[in-house]
Amino acid sequence: MTINALFFGVLSDAVGVREKKFSSIHSSNEFVEHIINEFPEVAKNSFQVAVNETLIHSSTPLKDGDTIALLPNYAGG
């Protein structure tokens, strides 16, 4: 199983790429935990998680080919 991950803003700086593929990740919570363990700088930022372009607020199962994105909080005006 492969998922595509997208990172935006300061989160892409923390990870070092805008896009990366992962395998053997089965839920959004597992993904976030993996990213924070691999890239501790990510934990210093507030962010939201989206799966297939929909913001999520709880752990979501992932399927092969899904796209998960980490979106930094932003303010507009």
N, C-alpha and C positions, 0 to 999 in steps of 0.2 A: 504494500500500500504506500502510495506517495502523495504527499500534500504539498502545495505551493504556498510559501509564506511571503508576505509583503511587509516591508518596514518603511515607515514614513518619518520625515523630520529628524529630530534628535535620536529617535530609535534606530534609524538606518545608520546614523553616525556611530551609535553604541555597538551595533552588530557588525558594521563594516560593509554591508551590502544593502541594496534595496529589495532584492528578491533572492530566495534560497529554497531549495527543495529538501524535504525531510521524509524519512520513512519510519515506520513503526511508531507513529504517534496516533493515538486513537481518540483523543478528546481535546477540547480547547484548553482545559485546565492542565492536562499533561503537557501540551505544547508550551504554555506560559511557564510552567515549572522548568521545563527543559531549557528554554531560552534564558531564564534568569540564572540557572545554574551555569550555563555555558558563557553567558555575557552578563555578569553581575551589574554592570553599569546600567542596564535596562531597568533594574529595580529602583533606581534613583529618580525615575520619571513616572508621572501619572500617564496612564494610557487606557484606551478602550480596545476591545477585541471585536472584530467582525469576521463572520464566516460567510463566504459567498456573497459579499457585499451587504450583509445584514448585521447590524450591531447586536451583540448578544450580551446577556447579563448573568448567565449561569453556565455551568459546564455543558458543552454541546458535543455530541459524538461527531467524529469526522469520518468521511468516506474517501476512498481512493479518488484522487482528482480534485478534492475540495481546495479552496483557497482561503487561507486564514490571514488576516491583516492585523498588525498592531498599529494603532493610530494614536499619536500623542494628543493630549487635551489641547484645545486651541481656543482662542478668544477672538472675537471679531468686533467690528464696530463700523 
